[in-house]
Amino acid sequence: MAEPLIPIIQKAFEFNVALYGYINKFPRAHKALLGREILRLALDLVVRLVTAN
């Protein structure tokens, strides 16, 4: 049976999901570069939290 996620990991994952919605509202000029970088950093946060656990 899988262990439940630690609350900080769950919140970080929910933050990632929310970011997708916000980035879709970015202007086209910023969506590609800035949006991709923000999503990469947010996903890196989740990966590092899971690794630290």
Protein Blocks (a to p, Z undefined) as FASTA:
>chain_A
ZZdddfklmmmmmmmmmmmmmmmmpcfklmmmmmmmmmmmmmmmmmmmmmmZZ
